Amino acid sequence: MTFAFEGRHIHYERHGEGTPLLLLNGIMMSTASWAPFVAPLTRDGQGLLLVDLMDQGQSEARDGDYTMADQARMLAALLDHLQLDSVPVLGTSYGGALALQFAVTWPQRVSRLLLAATRAYTDPLFHGMCESWLHATHAPQAFYTATIPLFYGATWQQEHEEWMAERRRVLEATAFANADFMARMGRLIRSIMAFDLRGHLGKIACPTLVLAPEEDLVMMPWEQRRIRDGIPGAQLLTLPATGHVLFLERPELFVSLTTGWFYHGGTVAGI
């Protein structure tokens, strides 16, 4: 399904029944990335809302730069289109930063929040990382080495060396060699480079759980603590031996934490 936002088609999917859980993608993800999770997250009749953010997946490519605030306006327009006043939201990485932007701007539209491996501020370290990604967008091999090794935890990579080698071969021959995909990536990267919600997290009023992978080299554990400290009543759960893409490294735990937090009134102590 699609809806129009600022003259561009945005792709979304609805699964299950009732008020849906809105899942927000990481920067290289799309609705297709969540395919293995649709069945377990709708098993008991819960609803699920997936969306390809601007410049992602099946959503139409943009022709200029935008900000995280623009992405948040798109989400508000999507909820308006679906006649949803508020939804629970789960965001990972870039999608977590967007979830924060959305919850800060429209706190009444987020009923419950789970943030997985995200950040509230593009500090100088992450800004430099983004610059290195932009400089590498012209070469598939350079872009791979600048990005993917940071996304998976050291523990996981050591146990899946063959999988990582195959992942590299596929990405360098397909997505990272595709000029349209890389142009989209450039705009997505630039959209988070001036991101800063440090003084606004207190506006978020809904129950919030922050997942902090111990081996995350992209969003960093101290960023998760910044978010926990900034949102009133927020809880933080540290995940040892886990990297940035925790939902891929530990899918069963990811599903358990998600269903516990959103559907069973979970707390860190009770999950």
Secondary structure, 3 states (H helix, E strand, C coil): CEEEECCEEEEEEEECCCCEEEEECCCCCCHHHHHHHHHHHCCCCCEEEEECCCCCCCCCCCCCCCCHHHHHHHHHHHHHHCCCCCEEEEEECHHHHHHHHHHHHCHHHEEEEEEECCCCECCHHHHHHHHHHHHCCCCHHHHHHHHHHHHCCHHHHHHCHHHHHHHHHHHHHCHHHCHHHHHHHHHHHHHCCCCECCCCHHHCCCCEEEEEECCCCCCCHHHHHHHHHHCCCCEEEEECCCCCCHHHHCHHHHHHHHHHHHHCCCCCCCC
